[in-house]
């Protein structure tokens, strides 16, 4: 018989704090919706397979939010769900139309026939208004949205839920209240059921640091070097003690809820460093998990894969490690096969369940085959990943995929799913001289730091900590001090920094920004300190907005040379845009100068030529300037967006468009267009627009070409694109203005 292979599945459940303060409603519904879609059904699957054992990492802050729902808290969506339709005002109805279709179309909306009809009605008409839907339709939209987020497996456990789900239309207020009651009952069952299955020995529960912070950054903000360091605090260890508190607080809370102290700590985003491992060891943590890319960096070798994606040599990956140290090390380190984890998270949802599950089973068997000649008697393959968001891409919430996969493994006597803490008992580890620092993404921390907006957030956090230290030097109120620090711990969560700046875009970045700043504000309010002015300004609006507005009129020479900038452009408005070379969506524009004299508008673009791309000698870098010059209706832009989220600026209609296509050395003739009736564009001939492109790109547009008379305002925005697909918009929310006076 083949040598057995142990498999450790680790499913990670996490949602951040969606409350502005501890007593307020949740601003987003994702904790509640994922609770009805992802948690219990993932747990109940172990009942279907005799030998299946699973590891679940659950974020303590997620459990806190669940308890708050149980105790009567609501989110905006749920309050509307149980309200009288007759009492809804225009704002409520607009919110429903804009937010109650926020679900995967193919796998959550399309499976509900009437909900699909409502969706099509909402999105196939150009100028929809709240009057286009009657009260019954609003009721049905809310009911269907909520029910779409229930996993079908739960119908077997909650009698009456399926009948409500099957109804599809004609929902009454009483129906909607019943739907919400089922939600609360499911939420009530989560903690007791996970505790029950833990006691049965079918699952192991681990935790992450309390509010999901990036622990290596709390221990040392400058753990790695970053390409962009402006605004980063100089004190790299101003949160060092917080790292210990967030981790210990998590272990204490989980022990309180589940009756056992977790053996394992899931490091948020699998971010690890030597200091982090030593911290876990000091707290008696038995195991943690990181990504195989970190193992590759640590051992100084890349893990090669064949065309089929299988590792050529899985030996190093399928063992557990401990750091060498002068003191006794208890903490084991496992490394997840990120290729397999990413297939589950981002790939297999696009395939039929049978094909995907069999493919993964064969990949596991290939790993097993390659380990047959290992001198070690046992190996463990770790597959650690997000257990929530990926299932929206799967038909029926991944039910068939997981059932087939678990069935194949469970019926194979040479494969063994294990609880990590149980498996590691009395097992000898491999020693590591050191461990590289980084996360599961690109082996660094660049998704959370080293970018203009992210760095500003760290600076705000540092300033708040300084002010708290000043307050606590004279405060003897331990309870108050604890509340103040709780706000800071929340603000240290990874989610805020993930969504700030580049390259991620949630479509709700403004809400994440509001929550981050409000928790820092809460700390100041608790201290009785005046609120810093910067906390009232959204961080997402700072970058891409003018660092300065035009000081006065000026008439620059158009030279295309950067050396003339200080002399001729010193009075210009200026927008600073970091080129962010650490991200795949690198900026093409690094800075924009703008302003006017009595007759002309002037622009200077500092082009990041390292990011100017060509393909087979074809130029496909594009620069668009859109102008809004009058109150009459213009036309929308015709560019494509990368995601379904459209920044607010794109809701405008514009009167003029000027486009340039350019490479590293040359620029093509401009294309000048004017809007006309029926939201269309027509080409406009102009011989008066001047431009020159060399080190920088200088541009002059006469006010007369835009039909802007003296005393009138011209509004504009700038878009960087490639082949008609938007890269960046400056700014994203409010148009810039220049007055011709």
Protein Blocks (a to p, Z undefined) as FASTA:
>chain_A
ZZddddddddddddddfbfbfkbccfbfklmmmmmmmmmmmmmmmmmpmklccdddddfk
lmmmmmmmmnopacfklmmmmmcfklpcfklmmmmmmmmmgccfklmmmmpmklmmmmmm
mmmpfbacfklpcfklmmmmmmmmmmmmpcfklmmmmghjlmmmmnopopafklmmmmmm
mmmmmmmmmmmmmmmmmmnopaccddddfklpafklmmomklpacfblghiafblmlmmm
mmmmmmmmmmmmmmmmnopacfbdcdehhiacfklmmmmmmnopabdcddfklmmmmnop
acdddfkopafblmlmmcccddddfbdcfbdcddddfklmmmmmmmmmmpcfklmmmmmm
mmmmmmmmmmmmpcbfbdcddddddfklmmmmpghhhmmmmmmmmmmmmmmmkbccddfk
lmmgopacdddfbdceddfehoiaklmgoifklmmmmmmmmmmmmmmmmmmmmpcbfklm
mmmmmmmmmmmpmklmmmgccfbdehlmmmmmmmmmmmmmmmmmmnopacdfklmpcfkl
mgopafbdcfbdcddddehpaklmmmmmmmpccddddeklmbmkbcfbfbdcddddfkbc
cddddddfklpcceehiacbdcdddddfbfbdcdddfbdcfblbdcfklmpccfbdcddd
ddfkbccddddddddehhiacddddfkbccddfkbccddddfklnopaehiacddddddd
eehiafbdcdfkbccddddZZ
